[in-house]
Amino acid sequence: MKEKLFKDIEKQKDTLVKMSDEIFDNPELAFEENFSSKILEDYLEHNGFYVERGLGNLKTAFRAIYRSNEDSEINIGLLCEYDALPMGHGCGHQLQGPSIVGAAVALRKLELPFNLIVYGTPAEEGGGGKIKMLEQNFMKELDIALMMHGGPATQVDVKSMAMSTHKVVFKGKSSHSALKPEDGRSALDALMLAFQGIEFLREHVKEDTRMHYTISELPGPPNVVPSRAVGEFSLRSYNSKYLNEIVARFEKIVNGAALMTETNVEVKNVKRLESKVPVHSLNELLINNAKLINAPNLKEAREKTGSTDFGNVTYIIPGACIRVQFVPDGTTSHSDVFLEYGKTKEAHECIINSAKILAATVFDLTNLERIKEIKKEFENYKDRM
């Protein structure tokens, strides 16, 4: 049956490649992916999916559903991104939609014991589109969520970093630095103390914790005590629950800085990315199917990766992402190399390889006992993350 799926994906190759190249040539930033979302929606609709265009207040998000069994309450999800960076498609997102819809259309021709749902998820690059979709209760009906991503090797990820970002505004009292310094209460002093507090905290956190900060608004000339200072902080850990502890200590630091300088502080929580809950059995299915099709540059799983809004999905739903090689080994994303390889033979093969891996993995899940086992493993890990 997998060979049948593979042949159907090969038949779609010219269409999928053209689709990818058109998305690459028309890069769109977060929440502006009108061309990219439409080309994917049209293809799914033309191939028998019921497509909802625009979800909640996200006009470039979509959901496409195929039900071969109206009585099934099981939902398998395929997720794709299609937003670009200011530099263009420097992260390979032009490959995701075509590979996902290629897999979905091939699978639609089978009698599946569950519902197949394709989600178009905008604004991964800094916009947190999946977070906004989850907040509006999209994707929560899924039992399993799968993705692909082009890269320098074919492998799966085990963990991703949870990240909490904060905007901190200190407000003090302005005065002349030379004539009336005693009247001033420096918001900049408070911000600098907060930075120093983070430095002291570094010695007393787990080794995989990351903490970053910057001044996001200039406080003014040196002869005036600054009445306002604004900083941005990013706090990261591979464990969401431990990150909660770091955030609580961070809040004590900024409040302590305000107390020491007799200023006021406001902390705004900007964005929260959760850590990925690893599901080794689901990763194993993906890798076994990557081996089956002889995908290029197969490597061991990446134990730790950066932060992504897919982490928020996999924190509440069992999920996994297969990364498939199309750029040279060692290449970093968000680079010119990703652009140089965006329309190459390697990129086009990545689309087809990824579609085959995902389609074969979804077929493996037609053994419904596997879904139960995956969900059980997920629940066991979740309590620790």
C-alpha positions in Angstrom: 0.0 0.0 0.0 2.9 2.4 0.7 4.2 1.8 -2.9 0.8 2.9 -4.1 1.1 6.1 -2.0 4.6 6.7 -3.4 3.4 6.4 -7.0 0.6 8.8 -6.4 3.0 11.3 -4.9 5.3 10.9 -7.9 2.4 11.6 -10.3 1.8 14.9 -8.5 5.5 15.9 -8.6 5.3 18.5 -11.4 2.4 20.3 -9.8 4.0 20.2 -6.3 7.3 21.5 -7.6 5.6 24.4 -9.5 3.6 25.2 -6.4 6.8 25.4 -4.3 8.6 27.6 -6.8 5.7 30.0 -7.0 5.6 30.3 -3.3 9.4 30.9 -3.2 9.1 33.6 -5.9 6.3 35.3 -4.0 7.6 35.5 -0.4 5.1 36.8 2.2 5.8 37.9 5.8 3.8 36.8 8.9 0.0 37.0 8.5 0.3 38.3 5.0 0.6 35.0 3.2 -2.4 35.5 0.9 -0.9 34.0 -2.2 0.7 31.1 -0.5 -2.3 30.1 1.6 -4.7 30.4 -1.5 -2.6 28.2 -3.7 -2.6 25.4 -1.1 -6.3 25.8 -0.3 -7.2 25.7 -4.0 -5.3 22.5 -4.5 -6.8 20.7 -1.5 -10.3 21.9 -2.4 -9.8 20.7 -6.0 -8.8 17.3 -4.7 -11.9 16.7 -2.5 -11.1 18.3 0.8 -13.6 20.5 2.6 -11.6 23.7 3.1 -12.2 26.5 5.6 -10.4 29.6 4.4 -9.4 31.9 7.3 -9.7 30.7 10.9 -10.8 33.0 13.7 -9.1 36.4 13.2 -6.3 34.8 11.1 -7.2 35.3 7.5 -4.2 33.3 6.1 -4.8 30.2 8.3 -6.9 27.4 6.9 -8.2 23.9 7.8 -8.9 21.3 5.1 -10.8 18.1 6.2 -11.2 14.7 4.5 -13.5 12.2 6.2 -13.5 8.7 4.7 -15.3 7.4 7.8 -18.0 9.7 9.0 -18.3 7.9 12.3 -14.6 8.3 13.3 -13.7 10.6 16.1 -10.0 10.2 15.5 -8.2 13.2 13.8 -4.7 13.0 12.3 -3.3 16.4 11.4 -0.7 17.5 8.9 0.6 21.0 9.6 2.4 23.3 7.2 4.0 26.8 7.3 4.4 29.1 4.4 5.6 32.5 5.7 8.9 34.0 4.7 11.6 36.1 6.3 12.4 39.7 5.2 15.3 38.1 3.2 12.8 35.7 1.5 12.4 32.0 2.0 15.6 31.6 4.0 14.1 28.9 6.2 12.6 26.7 3.4 9.0 27.2 4.2 8.1 27.1 0.5 8.7 23.3 0.7 6.3 22.6 3.5 2.9 23.3 1.9 3.5 21.3 -1.3 4.9 18.3 0.6 2.0 18.3 3.0 -0.8 18.7 0.4 1.0 16.1 -1.8 0.9 13.6 1.1 -2.7 14.5 1.9 -4.0 14.1 -1.6 -2.4 10.7 -1.9 -3.8 9.6 1.4 -7.3 10.8 0.4 -7.5 7.9 -2.1 -7.3 5.3 0.7 -10.1 4.2 3.0 -8.8 5.7 6.3 -10.2 4.8 9.7 -9.8 8.4 10.8 -10.3 11.9 9.7 -7.4 13.6 7.9 -7.0 17.3 8.6 -4.5 19.7 7.0 -3.9 22.9 8.9 -2.2 25.9 7.3 -0.4 27.7 10.0 0.8 31.3 9.3 3.5 33.4 10.9 5.9 30.9 12.4 8.8 33.3 11.9 8.3 35.5 15.0 4.5 35.8 14.8 3.6 32.8 16.8 0.7 31.8 14.5 0.2 28.4 16.0 -0.1 30.0 19.5 -2.8 32.3 18.3 -4.6 29.4 16.6 -4.5 27.3 19.8 -5.8 30.3 21.8 -8.8 30.2 19.4 -9.2 26.5 19.9 -8.0 25.3 16.5 -5.9 22.1 16.3 -7.0 20.9 19.7 -9.3 18.3 18.1 -6.2 16.5 16.7 -5.0 13.2 18.1 -1.6 13.4 16.4 0.1 16.3 14.5 2.8 15.8 11.9 5.1 18.3 10.1 8.1 18.4 7.8 10.9 20.9 7.5 13.7 21.1 5.0 17.3 21.3 6.3 20.9 20.1 6.1 20.1 16.5 7.2 17.3 14.0 7.5 16.4 13.5 11.1 13.9 14.1 13.9 13.9 16.4 16.9 13.5 15.2 20.5 13.3 18.4 22.5 12.8 22.1 21.7 13.3 25.1 23.9 10.5 26.7 25.8 10.8 30.5 25.7 9.2 33.3 27.6 9.7 36.8 26.3 8.9 39.9 28.3 8.9 43.7 27.8 9.8 45.5 31.0 9.1 49.2 31.4 10.6 51.1 34.3 9.2 54.5 35.2 11.0 57.0 37.4 11.3 60.7 37.9 13.2 63.1 35.6 15.5 65.8 36.8 18.7 67.6 35.8 21.6 65.3 36.3 24.0 68.1 37.4 21.8 70.7 39.1 19.2 68.5 40.9 20.3 64.8 40.8 18.8 64.2 44.2 15.3 64.8 42.8 15.7 62.2 40.1 14.7 58.5 40.2 16.5 56.8 37.3 14.5 54.3 35.3 17.8 53.4 33.5 19.4 52.6 36.8 16.6 50.2 37.5 16.9 48.5 34.1 20.7 48.2 34.5 20.2 46.6 38.0 17.7 44.2 36.4 20.4 43.2 33.8 22.9 42.7 36.6 20.4 40.6 38.5 20.1 38.3 35.5 23.9 37.9 35.4 23.9 36.9 39.1 21.1 34.5 38.4 23.1 32.7 35.7 25.2 31.0 38.3 22.2 29.4 40.0 20.1 27.8 37.2 20.3 24.5 35.3 22.9 24.4 32.6 20.5 24.3 29.6 18.9 27.6 30.7 19.4 30.6 28.4 18.7 34.2 29.4 19.0 37.2 27.0 18.2 40.9 27.3 18.5 44.2 25.5 17.6 47.9 25.9 14.8 48.4 23.4 14.3 52.2 23.8 17.1 54.7 24.3 16.6 56.6 27.6 17.8 60.0 26.5 20.7 62.5 26.9 23.2 62.0 29.8 22.4 65.3 31.5 18.8 64.2 32.3 17.9 61.5 34.8 15.8 59.1 32.6 12.2 58.8 33.7 11.5 55.8 31.4 13.6 52.8 30.4 12.4 49.8 28.4 14.1 46.4 28.1 13.3 43.1 26.5 14.1 39.8 28.1 14.0 36.2 26.7 14.2 33.3 29.0 14.6 29.7 27.8 14.7 26.2 29.0 14.1 22.7 27.5 11.5 22.1 30.2 8.4 24.3 30.3 7.8 23.6 34.0 11.3 24.6 35.0 11.0 27.7 32.8 8.0 28.7 35.0 10.5 28.8 38.0 12.9 31.0 36.0 10.2 33.4 35.1 9.1 33.7 38.8 12.7 34.5 39.8 13.0 37.0 36.9 10.0 38.8 38.2 11.5 39.1 41.6 14.6 40.6 40.1 12.8 43.3 38.1 10.6 44.1 41.1 13.7 44.3 43.3 15.4 46.6 40.9 12.3 48.9 41.1 12.4 48.8 44.9 16.1 49.7 45.0 15.7 52.7 42.7 12.3 53.9 44.0 10.8 53.5 40.5 7.7 51.7 39.2 7.9 48.7 36.9 5.4 47.1 34.5 6.1 43.6 33.0 4.4 42.7 29.8 4.4 39.0 28.8 5.0 39.2 25.0 5.1 35.5 23.9 5.3 32.1 25.4 6.7 29.1 23.4 6.4 25.7 25.1 8.9 22.9 25.1 8.3 19.9 22.8 7.1 16.8 24.6 9.1 14.0 23.0 7.3 11.0 21.6 10.0 8.5 20.6 7.6 6.0 19.1 6.2 8.6 16.7 9.8 9.8 15.8 10.7 6.2 15.1 7.8 5.8 12.6 9.1 8.9 10.7 12.7 7.7 10.7 11.8 4.2 9.6 9.8 5.6 6.7 12.7 7.9 5.8 14.9 4.8 5.7 12.3 3.0 3.6 12.5 5.7 0.8 16.3 6.0 1.2 16.1 9.7 2.2 19.5 11.6 1.9 21.9 12.2 4.8 20.1 10.3 7.5 21.3 11.2 11.0 20.6 10.4 14.6 17.9 12.5 16.3 18.7 16.0 17.3 18.3 15.8 21.1 17.9 19.6 21.5 16.7 22.3 19.1 15.7 25.9 19.3 12.3 27.5 20.0 9.3 27.1 17.7 5.5 27.6 18.0 5.2 23.9 17.0 6.4 23.3 20.5 3.1 24.7 21.8 1.2 22.2 19.7 3.3 19.2 20.8 3.0 20.3 24.4 -0.7 19.4 24.3 -0.9 17.0 21.3 1.4 14.1 20.4 3.4 15.5 17.5 6.6 15.2 15.5 8.5 16.9 12.7 10.7 15.1 10.1 13.5 17.2 8.8 14.7 16.3 5.3 17.9 17.3 3.6 18.0 19.8 0.7 20.9 22.0 1.6 24.5 21.0 2.3 25.3 19.4 5.6 26.2 22.0 8.2 24.1 24.8 6.7 22.3 27.0 9.2 18.7 28.2 8.5 17.9 31.8 7.9 20.9 31.9 5.5 21.7 32.8 1.9 22.3 29.1 1.2 18.7 28.3 1.9 17.8 30.9 -0.7 20.4 29.6 -3.2 18.9 26.1 -2.9 15.3 27.2 -2.8 14.4 26.1 -6.4 17.1 23.4 -7.0 16.7 19.8 -7.8 17.6 19.0 -4.1 14.7 21.2 -3.0 12.3 19.5 -5.4 13.4 16.1 -4.2 12.9 17.2 -0.6 9.2 17.9 -1.3 8.6 14.5 -2.7 10.7 12.7 -0.1 8.9 14.5 2.7 5.5 13.8 1.2 6.3 10.1 1.0 7.6 9.9 4.6 4.6 11.7 6.0 2.1 9.7 3.9 3.7 6.4 4.9 3.7 7.4 8.6 0.0 8.3 8.4 -0.6 4.9 6.8 1.2 3.3 9.7 -1.3 5.0 12.0 -4.2 3.1 10.4 -3.2 0.5 12.9 -5.3 2.3 15.6 -3.5 0.5 18.4 -0.4 2.5 17.5 -2.3 5.8 18.1 -3.2 4.5 21.6 0.4 3.6 22.3 1.7 7.0 21.1 -0.9 8.9 23.2 0.0 6.8 26.3 3.7 7.6 25.8 2.9 11.2 25.4 0.9 11.4 28.6 3.8 9.7 30.5 6.3 12.3 29.3 4.1 15.3 29.5 4.1 15.4 33.3 7.9 15.8 33.2 8.0 18.6 30.7 
